[in-house]
Amino acid sequence: MSRSTSRRGSFADPRLLEHVDRALSGAGIQPKQLMVEITETAVLVDVPAAVAVLGALRRRGVRVALDDFGTGFSSLLRLRELPVDCLKVDRAFVAGLTRSRDDLAIVASVVNMAATLGLDCIAEGVEAEEQADQLRRLGCATAQGYLWSPAVPLQQVPLEPGLSPTARRQRRLAVQVDPETEAWIMRLHRGGASLHSITAVLNAAGERTTRGRRWHPRSVARVISHAAFPHLDA
């Protein structure tokens, strides 16, 4: 919908919210189960209209993601105005994540910015385990790409998405943590603290995992991932 070039499905369409409501009803899902992706280009056509429509969507409970973040010239200026829940890191930066210091710096900046603003962050176009590992170290708990699955029709989406070997190991090693410590970790994460900073704080306070071990950045990343997307560990 966000990529449509027609009036239907654009911010200029006065029936856009009606289309979304009808789609939710037809699919039999709750608004919180839907995430609408928009591009910066679509927003810039009419910023006031975009802000109004996105605000209305969020009041319904629909989540909003800003797609291809980092490729536009005015992203930083507009971000504070836009009622969004999530930033999606463009695949162009993810592709060079493990071989370009510039791309690494850009992705790290976007991840930290999202955390500081209390937004989720999703990396697009992950195709290698090395990229996924680097994203975890940067604190990006969610990603999509061919490493796990290509795009498939709705009818072919499995009830339980396929997991890479690394993801399967992480599920088996999922960190059990008490609610208070989890809330503490998430406050630090949303405040922009890196995985290493959060780890240092926990260990300095004498906190230990339920297995009695010192905290490690990987353990912190698993807690953040579980807190943000608990259904993946079901």
C-alpha positions in Angstrom: 0.0 0.0 0.0 2.8 2.4 0.8 4.4 2.0 -2.6 1.3 2.6 -4.6 1.5 5.4 -7.2 -2.3 5.6 -7.6 -4.5 7.8 -5.6 -6.1 4.7 -4.0 -4.0 3.6 -1.1 -2.1 7.0 -0.9 -2.3 9.6 1.8 -4.4 11.7 -0.5 -7.1 9.1 -0.6 -9.8 10.2 1.9 -11.0 6.5 2.0 -7.6 5.1 3.0 -8.6 4.5 6.6 -11.8 2.8 5.4 -9.7 0.5 3.1 -7.5 -0.5 6.1 -10.6 -1.1 8.3 -12.1 -3.3 5.5 -8.9 -5.2 5.1 -8.6 -5.9 8.8 -12.2 -7.1 8.9 -11.8 -9.3 5.8 -8.6 -10.9 7.2 -10.1 -11.4 10.6 -7.2 -9.9 12.5 -6.7 -7.3 15.2 -5.2 -3.9 14.3 -2.2 -4.7 16.5 -1.4 -7.6 14.2 -1.0 -5.3 11.2 2.1 -3.3 10.4 1.8 -0.8 7.5 5.1 0.1 5.7 5.6 3.5 4.2 8.5 5.0 2.3 9.9 8.4 3.0 9.2 9.4 -0.6 5.5 8.7 -0.1 5.5 10.8 3.1 7.2 13.8 1.5 4.5 14.2 -1.1 2.2 15.6 1.6 3.7 15.6 5.1 0.7 17.0 7.0 -1.6 14.5 5.4 0.8 11.7 6.1 1.1 12.7 9.8 -2.7 12.9 10.1 -3.3 9.5 8.5 -0.5 7.7 10.3 -1.7 9.1 13.6 -5.2 7.8 12.9 -3.8 4.4 12.0 -1.8 4.2 15.3 -4.8 5.3 17.3 -6.6 2.2 15.8 -3.7 0.1 17.0 -2.1 -0.4 13.6 1.7 -0.3 13.7 3.6 1.9 11.3 7.1 1.2 9.9 9.3 3.7 8.0 10.8 1.6 5.2 14.2 2.1 3.5 15.3 4.4 6.3 18.6 6.2 5.7 18.3 6.6 1.9 16.4 9.9 2.0 17.8 13.4 2.4 15.3 14.5 5.0 14.8 11.4 7.2 16.3 12.9 10.3 14.3 16.2 9.9 11.0 14.4 9.4 11.4 11.5 11.8 10.5 13.5 14.9 7.3 14.6 13.2 6.1 11.2 12.0 4.0 8.9 14.2 5.9 5.7 13.5 6.7 2.6 15.5 9.6 1.1 13.6 12.5 1.9 11.4 13.6 -0.5 8.7 17.3 -0.4 7.8 17.7 -0.4 4.0 19.2 -3.5 2.5 21.9 -1.5 0.7 23.6 -0.8 4.1 23.0 -4.3 5.4 24.7 -5.8 2.3 27.9 -4.1 3.1 27.7 -4.5 6.9 30.5 -6.9 7.2 32.9 -5.4 4.7 32.4 -1.7 4.8 33.1 0.5 7.9 30.9 3.2 6.5 27.9 0.8 6.2 28.6 -0.6 9.6 28.6 2.9 11.1 25.4 3.8 9.3 23.6 0.7 10.5 24.9 1.2 14.1 23.7 4.8 14.0 20.2 3.8 12.9 19.9 1.0 15.5 21.0 3.4 18.3 18.7 6.2 17.0 15.7 3.8 17.0 16.5 2.7 20.5 16.9 6.3 21.7 13.5 7.2 20.3 11.8 4.1 21.6 11.3 2.6 18.2 11.7 -1.0 17.0 14.4 -1.6 14.3 14.2 -4.2 11.5 17.2 -4.8 9.2 16.2 -5.8 5.6 18.0 -8.0 3.1 19.9 -10.3 5.5 21.5 -13.1 3.4 24.4 -14.4 5.5 24.9 -15.6 9.1 27.8 -13.1 9.4 25.4 -10.2 8.8 22.8 -11.6 11.3 25.6 -12.0 13.9 26.8 -8.4 13.4 23.3 -7.1 13.7 22.8 -8.9 17.0 26.1 -7.4 18.3 24.8 -3.9 17.3 21.6 -4.5 19.2 19.2 -5.0 16.3 16.9 -7.8 17.5 14.9 -8.2 14.3 15.7 -8.8 10.7 14.3 -10.3 7.5 15.9 -11.7 4.3 16.8 -14.7 2.3 18.9 -16.1 5.1 15.5 -17.3 6.5 13.1 -17.2 3.6 12.3 -15.4 0.3 8.9 -13.7 0.1 6.1 -16.2 -0.3 2.4 -16.0 -0.9 0.2 -15.7 2.2 -1.1 -19.3 1.7 2.5 -20.6 1.9 3.5 -18.8 5.0 4.2 -21.5 7.6 2.6 -21.3 11.0 6.1 -21.4 12.5 8.7 -19.5 10.3 11.8 -21.4 9.3 14.8 -20.7 11.5 18.5 -20.6 10.5 20.9 -22.9 12.5 22.0 -19.9 14.5 18.4 -19.0 15.3 17.7 -22.5 16.4 20.7 -22.5 18.7 19.5 -19.2 20.1 16.1 -20.6 20.8 17.6 -23.5 22.7 19.8 -21.1 24.7 17.1 -18.6 25.3 17.8 -16.7 28.5 15.3 -16.9 31.3 15.1 -13.7 33.2 12.8 -12.3 35.9 10.4 -9.5 34.9 12.2 -6.8 36.9 15.6 -7.5 35.2 13.9 -7.7 31.8 12.2 -4.4 32.3 15.6 -2.9 33.4 17.3 -4.2 30.3 14.5 -2.9 28.0 14.7 0.6 29.6 18.4 0.7 29.0 18.0 -0.5 25.4 15.2 2.0 24.6 17.4 4.7 26.1 20.0 4.0 23.5 22.5 1.9 25.5 24.6 -0.6 23.5 24.6 -4.3 24.3 28.1 -4.0 25.8 27.0 -1.0 28.0 23.9 -2.9 29.2 26.1 -6.0 29.9 28.6 -3.8 31.9 25.8 -2.3 34.0 24.2 -5.7 34.8 27.6 -7.2 35.8 28.6 -4.2 37.8 25.4 -4.4 39.8 26.1 -8.1 40.6 23.3 -9.4 38.4 23.5 -12.9 37.1 21.5 -15.0 34.7 19.2 -17.7 36.1 22.1 -20.1 35.4 24.2 -18.1 37.8 26.5 -16.8 35.0 27.8 -13.3 34.3 25.9 -11.5 31.6 27.2 -11.4 28.0 26.1 -9.2 25.1 24.6 -12.2 23.4 22.5 -13.0 26.4 21.3 -9.4 26.6 20.4 -9.5 22.9 18.3 -12.6 23.4 16.4 -11.0 26.3 15.7 -7.9 24.1 14.6 -10.1 21.2 12.3 -12.2 23.4 10.8 -9.1 25.0 10.0 -7.5 21.7 8.8 -10.6 19.9 7.9 -13.2 22.6 5.8 -15.3 20.0 9.1 -16.3 18.3 10.1 -18.4 21.4 6.7 -20.1 21.7 
